[in-house]
Amino acid sequence: MTNRIKEFASWFSIGLILIALLALGAYQTRVFGVDAIQVEGAVRLSAEEILDAAHIDHKQMLWNLDVNQVEANLSNLPWIREVHLKRVLPSSIEIEVDERQPSYSIQLEDGKRVLMDQDGIFLDRQADDEAGIQFAAAIETPLDIQYGKPPLNVSADRWNCFLKILNWSGTLVGETKFRLTALTEEEMQFWLTDALKVEIMDMNDGEYIVDMLARILTDLHRREISAGTIRLESGYDARFVQAE
C-alpha cells in the first residue's frame, strides 16, 4: 500500500511539473512571442513586402529570433541597401531599412527601361507613369540583368570602370543621353553625344580615363570640335580622330 501511495505521489508530482512547464511556455509565448513588427525607412517598398521577405514566425520567442538570418532575407530585396533589426522587449521588433535610390533610367537592347542606382545595381522595371530620372543612359550591348545585382556577364573591375565614366559623364553632357554600344573585357564603346564617340581598349583605370577624357574634351571645346572619335588604348595612349 505504501509503495502504491509513493508511486502515485511520484506521478502526481511529474504531472504538476508538466502542467507548470506548459503554463510557463504559454505565458512566455503570450508575453515574449513576437506580436508587433515596426518598419521604418521604407519608401519604395511597402511594409507588407518587407514583412513577407523577412520570414518572421510570429509564434517564436523574441530571443530565439535569428537577427542575422532576417537581415539576410531582407538584403535579397533589390531596393534594400542596408537593413538593421532590433528586438524591443517584451514582444516587438523594429526593422530599419535604407533603400537604394535610382540614379539612371537604363534603356536595354529590347527597349525596356530599368532603374539603376549609382553603384550599378539594377533595381526594377521603370513604370510608365514614373517621374523622369535625372540622367538616362542607353545600353545597346547585351547585359545579363538580374535585379539586386550588377550585370552577371561583366567583371566587377570592368563594370566599376564603366560606372566611373557614366557617373562623370552626367556632369558633362547634361541632358544628352549616354549611349553604350560595346562592353567586354577587351573593349568599351560609348557615345557622349550623338556625334562624339569614345573607344577604350584593355583599360580598367576609371580615374585615369575620366581625367584623360576631361582633358581631351576641354581641348576639343576650345577648338570648337564636337564630332569624332576619342580612342584610349592599353599603354595609356590617347588619340582623337575628327569626323569628316
Residue, then its C-alpha position, 0 to 999 in steps of 0.5 A: m500500500t505504501n509503495r502504491i501511495k509513493e508511486f502515485a505521489s511520484w506521478f502526481s508530482i511529474g504531472l504538476i511539473l508538466i502542467a507548470l512547464l506548459a503554463l510557463g511556455a504559454y505565458q512566455t509565448r503570450v508575453f515574449g512571442v513576437d506580436a508587433i513588427q515596426v518598419e521604418g525607412a521604407v519608401r519604395l517598398s511597402a511594409e507588407e513586402i518587407l514583412d513577407a521577405a523577412h520570414i518572421d514566425h510570429k509564434q517564436m520567442l523574441w530571443n530565439l529570433d535569428v537577427n542575422q538570418v532576417e537581415a539576410n532575407l531582407s538584403n535579397l530585396p533589390w531596393i534594400r541597401e542596408v537593413h538593421l533589426k532590433r528586438v524591443l522587449p517584451s514582444s516587438i521588433e523594429i526593422e530599419v531599412d535604407e533603400r537604394q535610390p535610382s540614379y539612371s533610367i537604363q534603356l536595354e537592347d529590347g527597349k525596356r527601361v530599368l532603374m539603376d542606382q549609382d553603384g550599378i545595381f539594377l533595381d526594377r522595371q521603370a513604370d510608365d507613369e514614373a517621374g523622369i530620372q535625372f540622367a538616362a543612359a542607353i545600353e545597346t550591348p547585351l547585359d545579363i540583368q538580374y535585379g539586386k545585382p550588377p550585370l552577371n556577364v561583366s567583371a566587377d573591375r570592368w563594370n566599376c570602370f564603366l560606372k566611373i565614366l557614366n557617373w562623370s559623364g552626367t556632369l558633362v553632357g547634361e541632358t544628352k543621353f549616354r549611349l553604350t554600344a560595346l562592353t567586354e573585357e577587351e573593349m568599351q564603346f560609348w557615345l557622349t553625344d550623338a556625334l562624339k564617340v569614345e573607344i577604350m581598349d584593355m583599360n580598367d583605370g576609371e580615374y585615369i580615363v575620366d581625367m584623360l577624357a576631361r582633358i581631351l574634351t576641354d581641348l576639343h571645346r576650345r577648338e570648337i570640335s564636337a564630332g569624332t572619335i576619342r580612342l584610349e588604348s592599353g599603354y595609356d595612349a590617347r588619340f582623337v580622330q575628327a569626323e569628316 
